Amino acid sequence: MKDIAQACGVSVATVSKALNGQPDIGEETRVRVCEMA
């Protein structure tokens, strides 16, 4: 997750939230993270 976070320019917590479908992550960020994963 650390590598994904670094590549996307977000925190590890944001990557975790995006992958777990938390509602407080923007759609653009979620898509970017999921594409990198």
Backbone as a ProteinNet text record, in pm:
[ID]
protein_1_A
[PRIMARY]
MKDIAQACGVSVATVSKALNGQPDIGEETRVRVCEMA
[TERTIARY]
82.2	0	86.4	202.7	291.4	332.8	363.5	403.7	289.5	169	51.9	30	38.9	19.5	120.4	245.5	351	327.6	289.2	266.1	148	47.1	-73.2	-63.8	36.8	50.3	-50.1	-88.2	-182.1	-121.9	-190.1	-141.2	-181.2	-112.8	-146.1	-289	-328.8	-465.6	-567.6	-537.4	-627.8	-638.3	-527	-528.9	-616.5	-598.7	-678	-826.5	-861	-1001.6	-1058.9	-980.6	-1027.9	-1052.9	-962	-975.5	-1087.1	-1119.1	-1225.4	-1360.1	-1366.1	-1492.8	-1548.7	-1462.9	-1509.8	-1569.4	-1678.4	-1747.7	-1679.9	-1579.3	-1517.6	-1398.9	-1384.6	-1278.4	-1342.1	-1282.7	-1335.9	-1331.8	-1425.5	-1436.3	-1310.8	-1256.7	-1136.1	-1018.9	-1004.1	-896.8	-917.2	-1039.9	-1070.6	-1034.4	-1071.8	-1043.8	-893.2	-822.2	-676.9	-608.4	-649.2	-590	-621.8	-745.5	-785	-714.7	-688.5	-616.1	-471.3	-412.9	-273.9	-260.3	-366.2	-358.9	-353.6
-119.4	0	125.5	116.3	232.4	274.1	176.6	206.9	270.2	219.7	275.4	418.8	440.9	575.1	672.6	630.5	717.5	748.4	648.4	667.4	759.8	754.5	835.9	971.2	988.6	1115.2	1131.9	1020.4	1023.9	946.2	949.7	877.2	729.9	649.7	508	491.9	578.1	573.1	597	689.3	717	595.9	529.4	407.7	302.5	283.1	185.2	217	342.4	383.3	363	397.5	383.1	236.2	148.7	6.7	-59.4	-2.3	-57.8	8.7	101.6	162.4	262.8	326.8	427.6	546	602.1	708.5	845.5	863.3	995.6	1016.6	931.9	945.2	989	1089	1137.9	1030.9	1037.5	936.9	933.8	1050.8	1057.5	987.8	1013.1	950.4	799.8	756.9	613.6	543.2	603.3	544	535.6	643.3	646.6	538	525.3	425	284.6	260.6	127.1	88.4	184	155.6	116.9	176.9	148.5	15.3	-26.2	-147.7	-274.5
0	0	0	60.2	64.7	-76.4	-161.6	-299.2	-378.5	-359.4	-427.6	-382.1	-250.8	-195.9	-254.1	-259.9	-311.6	-459.7	-537.3	-680.3	-706.9	-620	-637.8	-569.3	-484.9	-413.7	-301.5	-238.8	-127.1	-10.5	103.1	220.3	213.8	294.5	304.4	355.6	447.3	500.3	389	298.7	186.9	95.2	69.3	-12.8	53.7	182.2	256.1	247.9	269.4	263.5	123.1	21	-116.6	-150.4	-109.9	-141	-61.1	53.9	137.7	113.6	18	-19.9	79.1	156.1	251.3	174.1	222.6	148.9	153.9	239	252.2	158.6	58.1	-41	-172.4	-236	-362.7	-471	-562	-667.7	-754.8	-787.3	-870.2	-800.9	-671.7	-594.4	-588.5	-564.8	-556.9	-687.7	-799.6	-930.3	-953.3	-921.9	-941	-857.2	-732.1	-643	-693.4	-730.3	-775.6	-905.5	-991.4	-1115.3	-1086.9	-984.1	-948.4	-874.7	-807.7	-723.2	-806
[MASK]
+++++++++++++++++++++++++++++++++++++

